[in-house]
């Protein structure tokens, strides 16, 4: 897997910028994006899954699952955000053995269910 760092400058006030962005857990509960990890104690990698039923997303979830020990060892929180219903997120998590607690739905997914 080719891993490259973003060339975008890091914004120290990113929590303020994202303070009102709302997403959903795989259980369908609403959460603020800024609350997914402690902004003062670490960083996160946010992987965007195209759709929970998409084979490409399943392949990416599998690769992330395999790499998760490296993220953990580096103190990096892994977050996956995809499009679909909470049920579809749970199916992906079960079948790929992906970590459900790392799986979230974007704001558009609320319109689907």
Phi and psi restraints in degrees (range 20) as a CNS / XPLOR table:
assign (resid 1 and name C) (resid 2 and name N)
       (resid 2 and name CA) (resid 2 and name C) 1.0 -83.2 20.0 2
assign (resid 2 and name N) (resid 2 and name CA)
       (resid 2 and name C) (resid 3 and name N) 1.0 117.8 20.0 2
assign (resid 2 and name C) (resid 3 and name N)
       (resid 3 and name CA) (resid 3 and name C) 1.0 -113.5 20.0 2
assign (resid 3 and name N) (resid 3 and name CA)
       (resid 3 and name C) (resid 4 and name N) 1.0 124.9 20.0 2
assign (resid 3 and name C) (resid 4 and name N)
       (resid 4 and name CA) (resid 4 and name C) 1.0 -130.8 20.0 2
assign (resid 4 and name N) (resid 4 and name CA)
       (resid 4 and name C) (resid 5 and name N) 1.0 143.3 20.0 2
assign (resid 4 and name C) (resid 5 and name N)
       (resid 5 and name CA) (resid 5 and name C) 1.0 -79.7 20.0 2
assign (resid 5 and name N) (resid 5 and name CA)
       (resid 5 and name C) (resid 6 and name N) 1.0 148.6 20.0 2
assign (resid 5 and name C) (resid 6 and name N)
       (resid 6 and name CA) (resid 6 and name C) 1.0 -68.0 20.0 2
assign (resid 6 and name N) (resid 6 and name CA)
       (resid 6 and name C) (resid 7 and name N) 1.0 143.4 20.0 2
assign (resid 6 and name C) (resid 7 and name N)
       (resid 7 and name CA) (resid 7 and name C) 1.0 -92.2 20.0 2
assign (resid 7 and name N) (resid 7 and name CA)
       (resid 7 and name C) (resid 8 and name N) 1.0 0.2 20.0 2
assign (resid 7 and name C) (resid 8 and name N)
       (resid 8 and name CA) (resid 8 and name C) 1.0 -70.8 20.0 2
assign (resid 8 and name N) (resid 8 and name CA)
       (resid 8 and name C) (resid 9 and name N) 1.0 138.4 20.0 2
assign (resid 8 and name C) (resid 9 and name N)
       (resid 9 and name CA) (resid 9 and name C) 1.0 -67.8 20.0 2
assign (resid 9 and name N) (resid 9 and name CA)
       (resid 9 and name C) (resid 10 and name N) 1.0 141.0 20.0 2
assign (resid 9 and name C) (resid 10 and name N)
       (resid 10 and name CA) (resid 10 and name C) 1.0 -72.8 20.0 2
assign (resid 10 and name N) (resid 10 and name CA)
       (resid 10 and name C) (resid 11 and name N) 1.0 134.0 20.0 2
assign (resid 10 and name C) (resid 11 and name N)
       (resid 11 and name CA) (resid 11 and name C) 1.0 -103.2 20.0 2
assign (resid 11 and name N) (resid 11 and name CA)
       (resid 11 and name C) (resid 12 and name N) 1.0 117.6 20.0 2
assign (resid 11 and name C) (resid 12 and name N)
       (resid 12 and name CA) (resid 12 and name C) 1.0 -64.7 20.0 2
assign (resid 12 and name N) (resid 12 and name CA)
       (resid 12 and name C) (resid 13 and name N) 1.0 -17.5 20.0 2
assign (resid 12 and name C) (resid 13 and name N)
       (resid 13 and name CA) (resid 13 and name C) 1.0 -104.4 20.0 2
assign (resid 13 and name N) (resid 13 and name CA)
       (resid 13 and name C) (resid 14 and name N) 1.0 31.6 20.0 2
assign (resid 13 and name C) (resid 14 and name N)
       (resid 14 and name CA) (resid 14 and name C) 1.0 -61.8 20.0 2
assign (resid 14 and name N) (resid 14 and name CA)
       (resid 14 and name C) (resid 15 and name N) 1.0 -33.8 20.0 2
assign (resid 14 and name C) (resid 15 and name N)
       (resid 15 and name CA) (resid 15 and name C) 1.0 -62.7 20.0 2
assign (resid 15 and name N) (resid 15 and name CA)
       (resid 15 and name C) (resid 16 and name N) 1.0 -37.9 20.0 2
assign (resid 15 and name C) (resid 16 and name N)
       (resid 16 and name CA) (resid 16 and name C) 1.0 -67.0 20.0 2
assign (resid 16 and name N) (resid 16 and name CA)
       (resid 16 and name C) (resid 17 and name N) 1.0 -41.6 20.0 2
assign (resid 16 and name C) (resid 17 and name N)
       (resid 17 and name CA) (resid 17 and name C) 1.0 -62.4 20.0 2
assign (resid 17 and name N) (resid 17 and name CA)
       (resid 17 and name C) (resid 18 and name N) 1.0 -39.2 20.0 2
assign (resid 17 and name C) (resid 18 and name N)
       (resid 18 and name CA) (resid 18 and name C) 1.0 -99.0 20.0 2
assign (resid 18 and name N) (resid 18 and name CA)
       (resid 18 and name C) (resid 19 and name N) 1.0 11.1 20.0 2
assign (resid 18 and name C) (resid 19 and name N)
       (resid 19 and name CA) (resid 19 and name C) 1.0 -58.9 20.0 2
assign (resid 19 and name N) (resid 19 and name CA)
       (resid 19 and name C) (resid 20 and name N) 1.0 -28.7 20.0 2
assign (resid 19 and name C) (resid 20 and name N)
       (resid 20 and name CA) (resid 20 and name C) 1.0 -108.1 20.0 2
assign (resid 20 and name N) (resid 20 and name CA)
       (resid 20 and name C) (resid 21 and name N) 1.0 10.6 20.0 2
assign (resid 20 and name C) (resid 21 and name N)
       (resid 21 and name CA) (resid 21 and name C) 1.0 -80.0 20.0 2
assign (resid 21 and name N) (resid 21 and name CA)
       (resid 21 and name C) (resid 22 and name N) 1.0 123.8 20.0 2
assign (resid 21 and name C) (resid 22 and name N)
       (resid 22 and name CA) (resid 22 and name C) 1.0 -112.5 20.0 2
assign (resid 22 and name N) (resid 22 and name CA)
       (resid 22 and name C) (resid 23 and name N) 1.0 132.2 20.0 2
assign (resid 22 and name C) (resid 23 and name N)
       (resid 23 and name CA) (resid 23 and name C) 1.0 -130.6 20.0 2
assign (resid 23 and name N) (resid 23 and name CA)
       (resid 23 and name C) (resid 24 and name N) 1.0 -174.3 20.0 2
assign (resid 23 and name C) (resid 24 and name N)
       (resid 24 and name CA) (resid 24 and name C) 1.0 -129.7 20.0 2
assign (resid 24 and name N) (resid 24 and name CA)
       (resid 24 and name C) (resid 25 and name N) 1.0 146.2 20.0 2
assign (resid 24 and name C) (resid 25 and name N)
       (resid 25 and name CA) (resid 25 and name C) 1.0 -76.1 20.0 2
assign (resid 25 and name N) (resid 25 and name CA)
       (resid 25 and name C) (resid 26 and name N) 1.0 169.3 20.0 2
assign (resid 25 and name C) (resid 26 and name N)
       (resid 26 and name CA) (resid 26 and name C) 1.0 -66.1 20.0 2
assign (resid 26 and name N) (resid 26 and name CA)
       (resid 26 and name C) (resid 27 and name N) 1.0 -14.8 20.0 2
assign (resid 26 and name C) (resid 27 and name N)
       (resid 27 and name CA) (resid 27 and name C) 1.0 -87.6 20.0 2
assign (resid 27 and name N) (resid 27 and name CA)
       (resid 27 and name C) (resid 28 and name N) 1.0 -5.1 20.0 2
assign (resid 27 and name C) (resid 28 and name N)
       (resid 28 and name CA) (resid 28 and name C) 1.0 93.0 20.0 2
assign (resid 28 and name N) (resid 28 and name CA)
       (resid 28 and name C) (resid 29 and name N) 1.0 4.8 20.0 2
assign (resid 28 and name C) (resid 29 and name N)
       (resid 29 and name CA) (resid 29 and name C) 1.0 -81.5 20.0 2
assign (resid 29 and name N) (resid 29 and name CA)
       (resid 29 and name C) (resid 30 and name N) 1.0 139.3 20.0 2
assign (resid 29 and name C) (resid 30 and name N)
       (resid 30 and name CA) (resid 30 and name C) 1.0 -78.0 20.0 2
assign (resid 30 and name N) (resid 30 and name CA)
       (resid 30 and name C) (resid 31 and name N) 1.0 135.5 20.0 2
assign (resid 30 and name C) (resid 31 and name N)
       (resid 31 and name CA) (resid 31 and name C) 1.0 -140.1 20.0 2
assign (resid 31 and name N) (resid 31 and name CA)
       (resid 31 and name C) (resid 32 and name N) 1.0 154.6 20.0 2
assign (resid 31 and name C) (resid 32 and name N)
       (resid 32 and name CA) (resid 32 and name C) 1.0 -84.9 20.0 2
assign (resid 32 and name N) (resid 32 and name CA)
       (resid 32 and name C) (resid 33 and name N) 1.0 137.5 20.0 2
assign (resid 32 and name C) (resid 33 and name N)
       (resid 33 and name CA) (resid 33 and name C) 1.0 -54.1 20.0 2
assign (resid 33 and name N) (resid 33 and name CA)
       (resid 33 and name C) (resid 34 and name N) 1.0 -40.7 20.0 2
assign (resid 33 and name C) (resid 34 and name N)
       (resid 34 and name CA) (resid 34 and name C) 1.0 -64.4 20.0 2
assign (resid 34 and name N) (resid 34 and name CA)
       (resid 34 and name C) (resid 35 and name N) 1.0 -17.5 20.0 2
assign (resid 34 and name C) (resid 35 and name N)
       (resid 35 and name CA) (resid 35 and name C) 1.0 -92.0 20.0 2
assign (resid 35 and name N) (resid 35 and name CA)
       (resid 35 and name C) (resid 36 and name N) 1.0 3.3 20.0 2
assign (resid 35 and name C) (resid 36 and name N)
       (resid 36 and name CA) (resid 36 and name C) 1.0 -73.2 20.0 2
assign (resid 36 and name N) (resid 36 and name CA)
       (resid 36 and name C) (resid 37 and name N) 1.0 -23.7 20.0 2
assign (resid 36 and name C) (resid 37 and name N)
       (resid 37 and name CA) (resid 37 and name C) 1.0 -153.3 20.0 2
assign (resid 37 and name N) (resid 37 and name CA)
       (resid 37 and name C) (resid 38 and name N) 1.0 157.5 20.0 2
assign (resid 37 and name C) (resid 38 and name N)
       (resid 38 and name CA) (resid 38 and name C) 1.0 -73.2 20.0 2
assign (resid 38 and name N) (resid 38 and name CA)
       (resid 38 and name C) (resid 39 and name N) 1.0 110.3 20.0 2
assign (resid 38 and name C) (resid 39 and name N)
       (resid 39 and name CA) (resid 39 and name C) 1.0 -62.7 20.0 2
assign (resid 39 and name N) (resid 39 and name CA)
       (resid 39 and name C) (resid 40 and name N) 1.0 -21.8 20.0 2
assign (resid 39 and name C) (resid 40 and name N)
       (resid 40 and name CA) (resid 40 and name C) 1.0 -94.6 20.0 2
assign (resid 40 and name N) (resid 40 and name CA)
       (resid 40 and name C) (resid 41 and name N) 1.0 -11.8 20.0 2
assign (resid 40 and name C) (resid 41 and name N)
       (resid 41 and name CA) (resid 41 and name C) 1.0 -118.6 20.0 2
assign (resid 41 and name N) (resid 41 and name CA)
       (resid 41 and name C) (resid 42 and name N) 1.0 6.2 20.0 2
assign (resid 41 and name C) (resid 42 and name N)
       (resid 42 and name CA) (resid 42 and name C) 1.0 172.0 20.0 2
assign (resid 42 and name N) (resid 42 and name CA)
       (resid 42 and name C) (resid 43 and name N) 1.0 -175.3 20.0 2
assign (resid 42 and name C) (resid 43 and name N)
       (resid 43 and name CA) (resid 43 and name C) 1.0 -121.3 20.0 2
assign (resid 43 and name N) (resid 43 and name CA)
       (resid 43 and name C) (resid 44 and name N) 1.0 169.4 20.0 2
assign (resid 43 and name C) (resid 44 and name N)
       (resid 44 and name CA) (resid 44 and name C) 1.0 -136.2 20.0 2
assign (resid 44 and name N) (resid 44 and name CA)
       (resid 44 and name C) (resid 45 and name N) 1.0 151.0 20.0 2
assign (resid 44 and name C) (resid 45 and name N)
       (resid 45 and name CA) (resid 45 and name C) 1.0 -105.7 20.0 2
assign (resid 45 and name N) (resid 45 and name CA)
       (resid 45 and name C) (resid 46 and name N) 1.0 123.6 20.0 2
assign (resid 45 and name C) (resid 46 and name N)
       (resid 46 and name CA) (resid 46 and name C) 1.0 -108.2 20.0 2
assign (resid 46 and name N) (resid 46 and name CA)
       (resid 46 and name C) (resid 47 and name N) 1.0 110.3 20.0 2
assign (resid 46 and name C) (resid 47 and name N)
       (resid 47 and name CA) (resid 47 and name C) 1.0 -94.7 20.0 2
assign (resid 47 and name N) (resid 47 and name CA)
       (resid 47 and name C) (resid 48 and name N) 1.0 130.8 20.0 2
assign (resid 47 and name C) (resid 48 and name N)
       (resid 48 and name CA) (resid 48 and name C) 1.0 -99.9 20.0 2
assign (resid 48 and name N) (resid 48 and name CA)
       (resid 48 and name C) (resid 49 and name N) 1.0 117.4 20.0 2
assign (resid 48 and name C) (resid 49 and name N)
       (resid 49 and name CA) (resid 49 and name C) 1.0 -93.4 20.0 2
assign (resid 49 and name N) (resid 49 and name CA)
       (resid 49 and name C) (resid 50 and name N) 1.0 133.4 20.0 2
assign (resid 49 and name C) (resid 50 and name N)
       (resid 50 and name CA) (resid 50 and name C) 1.0 -60.2 20.0 2
assign (resid 50 and name N) (resid 50 and name CA)
       (resid 50 and name C) (resid 51 and name N) 1.0 -51.4 20.0 2
assign (resid 50 and name C) (resid 51 and name N)
       (resid 51 and name CA) (resid 51 and name C) 1.0 -161.0 20.0 2
assign (resid 51 and name N) (resid 51 and name CA)
       (resid 51 and name C) (resid 52 and name N) 1.0 142.0 20.0 2
assign (resid 51 and name C) (resid 52 and name N)
       (resid 52 and name CA) (resid 52 and name C) 1.0 -62.1 20.0 2
assign (resid 52 and name N) (resid 52 and name CA)
       (resid 52 and name C) (resid 53 and name N) 1.0 -22.0 20.0 2
assign (resid 52 and name C) (resid 53 and name N)
       (resid 53 and name CA) (resid 53 and name C) 1.0 -94.2 20.0 2
assign (resid 53 and name N) (resid 53 and name CA)
       (resid 53 and name C) (resid 54 and name N) 1.0 -1.8 20.0 2
assign (resid 53 and name C) (resid 54 and name N)
       (resid 54 and name CA) (resid 54 and name C) 1.0 -80.4 20.0 2
assign (resid 54 and name N) (resid 54 and name CA)
       (resid 54 and name C) (resid 55 and name N) 1.0 130.7 20.0 2
assign (resid 54 and name C) (resid 55 and name N)
       (resid 55 and name CA) (resid 55 and name C) 1.0 -57.5 20.0 2
assign (resid 55 and name N) (resid 55 and name CA)
       (resid 55 and name C) (resid 56 and name N) 1.0 -35.4 20.0 2
assign (resid 55 and name C) (resid 56 and name N)
       (resid 56 and name CA) (resid 56 and name C) 1.0 -63.3 20.0 2
assign (resid 56 and name N) (resid 56 and name CA)
       (resid 56 and name C) (resid 57 and name N) 1.0 -38.7 20.0 2
assign (resid 56 and name C) (resid 57 and name N)
       (resid 57 and name CA) (resid 57 and name C) 1.0 -67.9 20.0 2
assign (resid 57 and name N) (resid 57 and name CA)
       (resid 57 and name C) (resid 58 and name N) 1.0 -36.7 20.0 2
assign (resid 57 and name C) (resid 58 and name N)
       (resid 58 and name CA) (resid 58 and name C) 1.0 -65.4 20.0 2
assign (resid 58 and name N) (resid 58 and name CA)
       (resid 58 and name C) (resid 59 and name N) 1.0 -39.6 20.0 2
assign (resid 58 and name C) (resid 59 and name N)
       (resid 59 and name CA) (resid 59 and name C) 1.0 -65.4 20.0 2
assign (resid 59 and name N) (resid 59 and name CA)
       (resid 59 and name C) (resid 60 and name N) 1.0 -43.3 20.0 2
assign (resid 59 and name C) (resid 60 and name N)
       (resid 60 and name CA) (resid 60 and name C) 1.0 -63.9 20.0 2
assign (resid 60 and name N) (resid 60 and name CA)
       (resid 60 and name C) (resid 61 and name N) 1.0 -43.4 20.0 2
assign (resid 60 and name C) (resid 61 and name N)
       (resid 61 and name CA) (resid 61 and name C) 1.0 -60.3 20.0 2
assign (resid 61 and name N) (resid 61 and name CA)
       (resid 61 and name C) (resid 62 and name N) 1.0 -39.1 20.0 2
assign (resid 61 and name C) (resid 62 and name N)
       (resid 62 and name CA) (resid 62 and name C) 1.0 -63.9 20.0 2
assign (resid 62 and name N) (resid 62 and name CA)
       (resid 62 and name C) (resid 63 and name N) 1.0 -43.2 20.0 2
assign (resid 62 and name C) (resid 63 and name N)
       (resid 63 and name CA) (resid 63 and name C) 1.0 -65.7 20.0 2
assign (resid 63 and name N) (resid 63 and name CA)
       (resid 63 and name C) (resid 64 and name N) 1.0 -39.3 20.0 2
assign (resid 63 and name C) (resid 64 and name N)
       (resid 64 and name CA) (resid 64 and name C) 1.0 -66.2 20.0 2
assign (resid 64 and name N) (resid 64 and name CA)
       (resid 64 and name C) (resid 65 and name N) 1.0 -38.5 20.0 2
assign (resid 64 and name C) (resid 65 and name N)
       (resid 65 and name CA) (resid 65 and name C) 1.0 -61.1 20.0 2
assign (resid 65 and name N) (resid 65 and name CA)
       (resid 65 and name C) (resid 66 and name N) 1.0 -43.4 20.0 2
assign (resid 65 and name C) (resid 66 and name N)
       (resid 66 and name CA) (resid 66 and name C) 1.0 -65.3 20.0 2
assign (resid 66 and name N) (resid 66 and name CA)
       (resid 66 and name C) (resid 67 and name N) 1.0 -34.3 20.0 2
assign (resid 66 and name C) (resid 67 and name N)
       (resid 67 and name CA) (resid 67 and name C) 1.0 -87.4 20.0 2
assign (resid 67 and name N) (resid 67 and name CA)
       (resid 67 and name C) (resid 68 and name N) 1.0 -9.2 20.0 2
assign (resid 67 and name C) (resid 68 and name N)
       (resid 68 and name CA) (resid 68 and name C) 1.0 -55.2 20.0 2
assign (resid 68 and name N) (resid 68 and name CA)
       (resid 68 and name C) (resid 69 and name N) 1.0 -39.7 20.0 2
assign (resid 68 and name C) (resid 69 and name N)
       (resid 69 and name CA) (resid 69 and name C) 1.0 -58.2 20.0 2
assign (resid 69 and name N) (resid 69 and name CA)
       (resid 69 and name C) (resid 70 and name N) 1.0 -33.6 20.0 2
assign (resid 69 and name C) (resid 70 and name N)
       (resid 70 and name CA) (resid 70 and name C) 1.0 -69.8 20.0 2
assign (resid 70 and name N) (resid 70 and name CA)
       (resid 70 and name C) (resid 71 and name N) 1.0 -40.5 20.0 2
assign (resid 70 and name C) (resid 71 and name N)
       (resid 71 and name CA) (resid 71 and name C) 1.0 -61.1 20.0 2
assign (resid 71 and name N) (resid 71 and name CA)
       (resid 71 and name C) (resid 72 and name N) 1.0 -46.4 20.0 2
assign (resid 71 and name C) (resid 72 and name N)
       (resid 72 and name CA) (resid 72 and name C) 1.0 -60.2 20.0 2
assign (resid 72 and name N) (resid 72 and name CA)
       (resid 72 and name C) (resid 73 and name N) 1.0 -44.3 20.0 2
assign (resid 72 and name C) (resid 73 and name N)
       (resid 73 and name CA) (resid 73 and name C) 1.0 -63.3 20.0 2
assign (resid 73 and name N) (resid 73 and name CA)
       (resid 73 and name C) (resid 74 and name N) 1.0 -30.8 20.0 2
assign (resid 73 and name C) (resid 74 and name N)
       (resid 74 and name CA) (resid 74 and name C) 1.0 -86.8 20.0 2
assign (resid 74 and name N) (resid 74 and name CA)
       (resid 74 and name C) (resid 75 and name N) 1.0 -2.3 20.0 2
assign (resid 74 and name C) (resid 75 and name N)
       (resid 75 and name CA) (resid 75 and name C) 1.0 73.3 20.0 2
assign (resid 75 and name N) (resid 75 and name CA)
       (resid 75 and name C) (resid 76 and name N) 1.0 27.2 20.0 2
assign (resid 75 and name C) (resid 76 and name N)
       (resid 76 and name CA) (resid 76 and name C) 1.0 -105.9 20.0 2
assign (resid 76 and name N) (resid 76 and name CA)
       (resid 76 and name C) (resid 77 and name N) 1.0 127.7 20.0 2
assign (resid 76 and name C) (resid 77 and name N)
       (resid 77 and name CA) (resid 77 and name C) 1.0 -79.4 20.0 2
assign (resid 77 and name N) (resid 77 and name CA)
       (resid 77 and name C) (resid 78 and name N) 1.0 132.9 20.0 2
assign (resid 77 and name C) (resid 78 and name N)
       (resid 78 and name CA) (resid 78 and name C) 1.0 -102.8 20.0 2
assign (resid 78 and name N) (resid 78 and name CA)
       (resid 78 and name C) (resid 79 and name N) 1.0 124.4 20.0 2
assign (resid 78 and name C) (resid 79 and name N)
       (resid 79 and name CA) (resid 79 and name C) 1.0 -127.1 20.0 2
assign (resid 79 and name N) (resid 79 and name CA)
       (resid 79 and name C) (resid 80 and name N) 1.0 131.6 20.0 2
assign (resid 79 and name C) (resid 80 and name N)
       (resid 80 and name CA) (resid 80 and name C) 1.0 -116.9 20.0 2
assign (resid 80 and name N) (resid 80 and name CA)
       (resid 80 and name C) (resid 81 and name N) 1.0 129.1 20.0 2
assign (resid 80 and name C) (resid 81 and name N)
       (resid 81 and name CA) (resid 81 and name C) 1.0 -122.2 20.0 2
assign (resid 81 and name N) (resid 81 and name CA)
       (resid 81 and name C) (resid 82 and name N) 1.0 128.4 20.0 2
assign (resid 81 and name C) (resid 82 and name N)
       (resid 82 and name CA) (resid 82 and name C) 1.0 -136.1 20.0 2
assign (resid 82 and name N) (resid 82 and name CA)
       (resid 82 and name C) (resid 83 and name N) 1.0 175.8 20.0 2
assign (resid 82 and name C) (resid 83 and name N)
       (resid 83 and name CA) (resid 83 and name C) 1.0 -103.4 20.0 2
assign (resid 83 and name N) (resid 83 and name CA)
       (resid 83 and name C) (resid 84 and name N) 1.0 133.1 20.0 2
assign (resid 83 and name C) (resid 84 and name N)
       (resid 84 and name CA) (resid 84 and name C) 1.0 146.7 20.0 2
assign (resid 84 and name N) (resid 84 and name CA)
       (resid 84 and name C) (resid 85 and name N) 1.0 -176.0 20.0 2
assign (resid 84 and name C) (resid 85 and name N)
       (resid 85 and name CA) (resid 85 and name C) 1.0 -87.2 20.0 2
assign (resid 85 and name N) (resid 85 and name CA)
       (resid 85 and name C) (resid 86 and name N) 1.0 161.3 20.0 2
assign (resid 85 and name C) (resid 86 and name N)
       (resid 86 and name CA) (resid 86 and name C) 1.0 -55.3 20.0 2
assign (resid 86 and name N) (resid 86 and name CA)
       (resid 86 and name C) (resid 87 and name N) 1.0 -37.6 20.0 2
assign (resid 86 and name C) (resid 87 and name N)
       (resid 87 and name CA) (resid 87 and name C) 1.0 -61.7 20.0 2
assign (resid 87 and name N) (resid 87 and name CA)
       (resid 87 and name C) (resid 88 and name N) 1.0 -42.5 20.0 2
assign (resid 87 and name C) (resid 88 and name N)
       (resid 88 and name CA) (resid 88 and name C) 1.0 -66.0 20.0 2
assign (resid 88 and name N) (resid 88 and name CA)
       (resid 88 and name C) (resid 89 and name N) 1.0 -35.7 20.0 2
assign (resid 88 and name C) (resid 89 and name N)
       (resid 89 and name CA) (resid 89 and name C) 1.0 -64.6 20.0 2
assign (resid 89 and name N) (resid 89 and name CA)
       (resid 89 and name C) (resid 90 and name N) 1.0 -40.8 20.0 2
assign (resid 89 and name C) (resid 90 and name N)
       (resid 90 and name CA) (resid 90 and name C) 1.0 -66.9 20.0 2
assign (resid 90 and name N) (resid 90 and name CA)
       (resid 90 and name C) (resid 91 and name N) 1.0 -37.2 20.0 2
assign (resid 90 and name C) (resid 91 and name N)
       (resid 91 and name CA) (resid 91 and name C) 1.0 -62.9 20.0 2
assign (resid 91 and name N) (resid 91 and name CA)
       (resid 91 and name C) (resid 92 and name N) 1.0 -45.7 20.0 2
assign (resid 91 and name C) (resid 92 and name N)
       (resid 92 and name CA) (resid 92 and name C) 1.0 -60.2 20.0 2
assign (resid 92 and name N) (resid 92 and name CA)
       (resid 92 and name C) (resid 93 and name N) 1.0 -46.1 20.0 2
assign (resid 92 and name C) (resid 93 and name N)
       (resid 93 and name CA) (resid 93 and name C) 1.0 -61.5 20.0 2
assign (resid 93 and name N) (resid 93 and name CA)
       (resid 93 and name C) (resid 94 and name N) 1.0 -41.9 20.0 2
assign (resid 93 and name C) (resid 94 and name N)
       (resid 94 and name CA) (resid 94 and name C) 1.0 -68.8 20.0 2
assign (resid 94 and name N) (resid 94 and name CA)
       (resid 94 and name C) (resid 95 and name N) 1.0 -47.1 20.0 2
assign (resid 94 and name C) (resid 95 and name N)
       (resid 95 and name CA) (resid 95 and name C) 1.0 -77.0 20.0 2
assign (resid 95 and name N) (resid 95 and name CA)
       (resid 95 and name C) (resid 96 and name N) 1.0 -31.2 20.0 2
assign (resid 95 and name C) (resid 96 and name N)
       (resid 96 and name CA) (resid 96 and name C) 1.0 -96.3 20.0 2
assign (resid 96 and name N) (resid 96 and name CA)
       (resid 96 and name C) (resid 97 and name N) 1.0 -4.2 20.0 2
assign (resid 96 and name C) (resid 97 and name N)
       (resid 97 and name CA) (resid 97 and name C) 1.0 58.5 20.0 2
assign (resid 97 and name N) (resid 97 and name CA)
       (resid 97 and name C) (resid 98 and name N) 1.0 36.4 20.0 2
assign (resid 97 and name C) (resid 98 and name N)
       (resid 98 and name CA) (resid 98 and name C) 1.0 -82.5 20.0 2
assign (resid 98 and name N) (resid 98 and name CA)
       (resid 98 and name C) (resid 99 and name N) 1.0 159.8 20.0 2
assign (resid 98 and name C) (resid 99 and name N)
       (resid 99 and name CA) (resid 99 and name C) 1.0 -82.4 20.0 2
assign (resid 99 and name N) (resid 99 and name CA)
       (resid 99 and name C) (resid 100 and name N) 1.0 106.9 20.0 2
assign (resid 99 and name C) (resid 100 and name N)
       (resid 100 and name CA) (resid 100 and name C) 1.0 -58.9 20.0 2
assign (resid 100 and name N) (resid 100 and name CA)
       (resid 100 and name C) (resid 101 and name N) 1.0 -34.7 20.0 2
assign (resid 100 and name C) (resid 101 and name N)
       (resid 101 and name CA) (resid 101 and name C) 1.0 -68.6 20.0 2
assign (resid 101 and name N) (resid 101 and name CA)
       (resid 101 and name C) (resid 102 and name N) 1.0 -10.7 20.0 2
assign (resid 101 and name C) (resid 102 and name N)
       (resid 102 and name CA) (resid 102 and name C) 1.0 -99.7 20.0 2
assign (resid 102 and name N) (resid 102 and name CA)
       (resid 102 and name C) (resid 103 and name N) 1.0 -0.3 20.0 2
assign (resid 102 and name C) (resid 103 and name N)
       (resid 103 and name CA) (resid 103 and name C) 1.0 -104.4 20.0 2
assign (resid 103 and name N) (resid 103 and name CA)
       (resid 103 and name C) (resid 104 and name N) 1.0 126.0 20.0 2
assign (resid 103 and name C) (resid 104 and name N)
       (resid 104 and name CA) (resid 104 and name C) 1.0 -131.4 20.0 2
assign (resid 104 and name N) (resid 104 and name CA)
       (resid 104 and name C) (resid 105 and name N) 1.0 162.1 20.0 2
assign (resid 104 and name C) (resid 105 and name N)
       (resid 105 and name CA) (resid 105 and name C) 1.0 -110.7 20.0 2
assign (resid 105 and name N) (resid 105 and name CA)
       (resid 105 and name C) (resid 106 and name N) 1.0 142.4 20.0 2
assign (resid 105 and name C) (resid 106 and name N)
       (resid 106 and name CA) (resid 106 and name C) 1.0 -78.7 20.0 2
assign (resid 106 and name N) (resid 106 and name CA)
       (resid 106 and name C) (resid 107 and name N) 1.0 172.7 20.0 2
assign (resid 106 and name C) (resid 107 and name N)
       (resid 107 and name CA) (resid 107 and name C) 1.0 -60.8 20.0 2
assign (resid 107 and name N) (resid 107 and name CA)
       (resid 107 and name C) (resid 108 and name N) 1.0 -31.5 20.0 2
assign (resid 107 and name C) (resid 108 and name N)
       (resid 108 and name CA) (resid 108 and name C) 1.0 -69.3 20.0 2
assign (resid 108 and name N) (resid 108 and name CA)
       (resid 108 and name C) (resid 109 and name N) 1.0 -24.4 20.0 2
assign (resid 108 and name C) (resid 109 and name N)
       (resid 109 and name CA) (resid 109 and name C) 1.0 -64.3 20.0 2
assign (resid 109 and name N) (resid 109 and name CA)
       (resid 109 and name C) (resid 110 and name N) 1.0 -27.1 20.0 2
assign (resid 109 and name C) (resid 110 and name N)
       (resid 110 and name CA) (resid 110 and name C) 1.0 -62.6 20.0 2
assign (resid 110 and name N) (resid 110 and name CA)
       (resid 110 and name C) (resid 111 and name N) 1.0 -27.9 20.0 2
assign (resid 110 and name C) (resid 111 and name N)
       (resid 111 and name CA) (resid 111 and name C) 1.0 -74.4 20.0 2
assign (resid 111 and name N) (resid 111 and name CA)
       (resid 111 and name C) (resid 112 and name N) 1.0 -21.6 20.0 2
assign (resid 111 and name C) (resid 112 and name N)
       (resid 112 and name CA) (resid 112 and name C) 1.0 -77.9 20.0 2
assign (resid 112 and name N) (resid 112 and name CA)
       (resid 112 and name C) (resid 113 and name N) 1.0 -35.7 20.0 2
